């Protein structure tokens, strides 16, 4: 990675028409930029510091300067007598600065798979990683890089994710650069609508893009104003991709637009689904709570697939993973091995109580489409059993979920425990009361704000022969309370604690 001068960064930003003004003397122009950061706790000597975010405070810049930052980029002047560049669009600026600093080495050094969709991104990404790891192992290569809402892996370190599906731009660029330098040949990542809309992924070229599904979600004043904006943002992935893999089972009102956009932007379009016309057609799907089987028909014949995770709906995620890895030339032998041994934390995790005839399912489902799919699956797996549901809704965003999830809970659950789900600065009780507005007045429901206490209470109150579903958190071991993420046991750990003590 070649070290560039501050003057070179300034020239590049001028060429991109992003500069409103600047104050940099000749000495500073010729100074090397040895690091870039927007986090005042992550600053080294000769750092070019980026001032971004609604909650940015001037003292962050002052702290960064004390630690070694020598110039800042901002959308307004903060400290006049310090070298600075004022820009018109901070998000585009971060993408351009990061790409220049790291030489965009990921576009040559990695074959990247980007996955977008309203639900199933984490599971599908994990399926892809399991397949590609088996493939790379067979070739004597390192396991692939990974970026998801579950964890990240850069060829050296595996780190638990902190809620953001796709990291902020500079974190993303640093991760991709590390993957290349640590010897990864491939990377799979979840690509959120927010990342696409706000240019976090603008500097990336995907070898393969997977479009799983679309339904109304993330609609709020902090995310997308409407479904049209949400959909348009997701479609942007095709403009930076070579091969598109599209779910043929998608709602008809979206499918034609997805196929048209993919066809106009990508060199090749591959389809998958439980529709005979799909290039990878899945059928004869059977499932138990802990295993999934189906056949897949493709141009070369028919293959029997076994997946070591239950759930009828995971056939769609597995088909997506098959289509994307086949697009990279992966043999079915590696696909079968990967899926037969894959483990997905927080997705259809099954626990069985020893003191009662009760199965407990921990799942990450947290929006309308994933809830509907989850409960249709639970009803297929346990047709005669009643359901106790533990769930909540996010604070400060996606306000439509309170109505959507409340209505679905009212249909499918026989008893409900409402609790926290990353409430942020909102009151848990207020959020739960809003959900209650969409429940029947005679529906048995209790509100317990603390998630751990709610799960413990649910384990105590559930009746013999029922099924408990704990939705929303999956394998996440924290809650956003106020502006801080508080580390806590996962939902599965809470259930196992109860089982062990009984």
BELLIN-V23464 format. One record per backbone hydrogen bond with DSSP energy under -1.0 kcal/mol. CO is the residue of the C=O (numbers start at 1). NH is the residue of the N-H. E is the energy in kcal/mol with one decimal. If there is no record, write none. Layout:
CO	NH	E
CO	NH	E
This chain:
4	33	-3.2
5	9	-1.6
6	10	-2.5
7	11	-2.5
8	12	-2.2
9	13	-2.4
10	14	-2.2
11	15	-2.4
12	16	-1.6
13	18	-2.5
14	17	-1.8
18	88	-2.4
21	86	-3.3
23	84	-1.5
25	29	-2.2
26	30	-1.5
28	31	-1.1
29	7	-3.0
31	6	-2.3
35	48	-2.8
37	50	-2.8
39	42	-2.2
46	34	-1.9
46	35	-1.1
47	70	-2.0
48	37	-1.6
49	73	-2.5
53	56	-1.5
57	60	-1.9
58	62	-2.0
59	63	-2.4
60	64	-2.2
61	65	-2.6
62	66	-1.7
63	67	-1.2
64	69	-2.4
68	46	-1.5
71	49	-2.7
72	85	-2.3
73	51	-3.0
74	87	-2.6
79	82	-1.2
83	72	-1.7
84	23	-2.5
85	74	-2.2
86	20	-3.2
86	21	-1.5
89	93	-2.1
90	94	-2.7
91	95	-1.7
92	96	-2.4
93	97	-3.1
94	98	-2.7
95	99	-2.2
96	100	-2.1
97	101	-2.7
98	102	-2.3
99	104	-1.2
102	105	-1.6
104	107	-1.7
105	109	-2.5
106	110	-2.1
111	187	-1.8
112	207	-1.8
112	208	-1.9
113	189	-2.4
114	210	-3.1
115	191	-3.3
116	212	-2.7
120	124	-2.6
121	125	-2.6
122	126	-2.2
123	127	-2.4
124	128	-2.7
125	129	-2.5
126	130	-2.3
127	131	-2.2
128	132	-3.1
129	133	-2.9
130	134	-1.6
131	135	-2.2
132	136	-3.1
133	137	-2.5
134	138	-1.9
136	141	-3.4
137	140	-1.2
145	188	-1.8
146	153	-2.5
147	190	-2.3
150	161	-1.8
151	148	-1.2
152	159	-2.6
153	146	-2.4
157	154	-1.4
159	152	-2.8
162	164	-1.1
168	172	-2.8
169	173	-2.8
170	174	-2.3
171	175	-2.3
172	176	-2.5
173	177	-2.5
174	178	-2.4
175	179	-2.2
176	180	-1.9
177	181	-2.5
178	182	-2.3
179	184	-2.5
180	183	-1.5
185	111	-2.1
186	145	-2.8
187	113	-2.7
188	147	-1.7
189	115	-2.4
192	196	-1.9
193	197	-2.9
194	198	-2.4
195	200	-1.8
195	201	-1.2
196	199	-1.0
201	204	-2.1
206	242	-1.9
207	243	-1.5
208	114	-2.5
209	245	-3.1
210	116	-2.9
211	247	-1.7
218	224	-1.7
224	220	-1.4
226	230	-1.8
227	231	-2.8
228	232	-2.6
229	233	-2.2
230	234	-1.8
231	235	-2.1
234	237	-1.6
235	238	-1.6
236	239	-1.1
237	240	-1.1
238	241	-1.5
240	206	-3.0
242	267	-2.0
242	268	-1.2
243	209	-2.8
244	270	-3.4
245	211	-2.8
246	272	-2.0
247	250	-1.3
251	254	-1.9
251	255	-2.4
252	256	-1.1
254	258	-2.3
255	259	-2.9
256	260	-2.5
257	261	-2.5
258	262	-2.7
259	263	-2.7
260	264	-1.9
261	265	-1.5
262	266	-2.7
268	244	-2.8
270	246	-2.7
271	280	-1.5
272	248	-3.6
273	282	-2.2
275	278	-2.4
280	273	-2.1
281	297	-3.0
283	295	-2.9
286	293	-2.8
291	288	-2.8
292	307	-3.2
293	286	-2.7
294	305	-3.1
295	283	-2.3
296	303	-2.2
297	281	-2.5
298	301	-1.6
301	298	-3.0
303	296	-2.4
305	294	-2.1
307	292	-2.4
311	314	-1.4
312	315	-1.9
313	316	-1.0
314	318	-2.5
315	319	-2.5
316	320	-2.1
317	321	-2.1
318	322	-2.5
319	323	-2.7
320	324	-2.4
321	325	-2.3
322	326	-2.4
323	327	-1.6
325	330	-2.2
326	329	-1.9
331	335	-1.5
332	336	-2.9
333	337	-2.1
334	338	-2.6
335	339	-2.3
336	340	-2.1
339	308	-2.1
344	347	-1.5
349	362	-2.4
351	360	-3.6
356	358	-1.8
357	465	-1.6
358	353	-2.4
359	468	-2.6
360	351	-2.6
361	470	-2.9
362	349	-2.3
363	472	-1.2
367	371	-2.6
368	372	-2.6
369	373	-2.2
370	374	-2.5
371	375	-2.8
372	376	-2.1
373	377	-1.8
374	378	-2.5
375	379	-2.4
376	380	-1.4
377	381	-2.5
378	382	-2.7
382	385	-1.2
386	467	-2.5
387	414	-2.5
387	415	-1.5
388	469	-2.7
389	417	-3.0
390	471	-2.4
391	419	-2.1
398	401	-1.9
399	402	-1.3
400	404	-2.6
401	405	-3.1
403	407	-2.6
404	408	-2.0
405	409	-2.7
406	410	-2.0
407	411	-1.3
408	412	-2.6
409	413	-2.3
415	389	-2.5
416	446	-2.0
417	391	-2.0
418	448	-2.8
422	395	-2.3
423	426	-2.0
424	482	-3.1
427	431	-2.2
428	432	-2.7
429	433	-2.4
430	434	-1.8
431	435	-1.9
432	436	-2.3
435	438	-2.1
436	439	-2.0
440	443	-1.7
444	416	-2.3
446	418	-2.7
449	420	-1.2
450	454	-2.2
451	455	-2.3
452	456	-2.2
453	457	-2.4
454	458	-2.2
455	459	-2.3
456	460	-1.6
457	461	-2.5
458	462	-1.9
463	466	-1.8
467	388	-2.6
468	361	-3.1
469	390	-2.8
470	363	-2.4
473	476	-2.5
477	488	-2.7
479	486	-3.2
480	424	-3.1
481	484	-1.7
484	481	-2.5
486	479	-1.8
490	494	-2.0
491	495	-2.1
492	496	-2.8
493	497	-2.1
494	498	-1.7
495	499	-2.6
496	500	-2.8
497	501	-1.5
499	502	-1.1
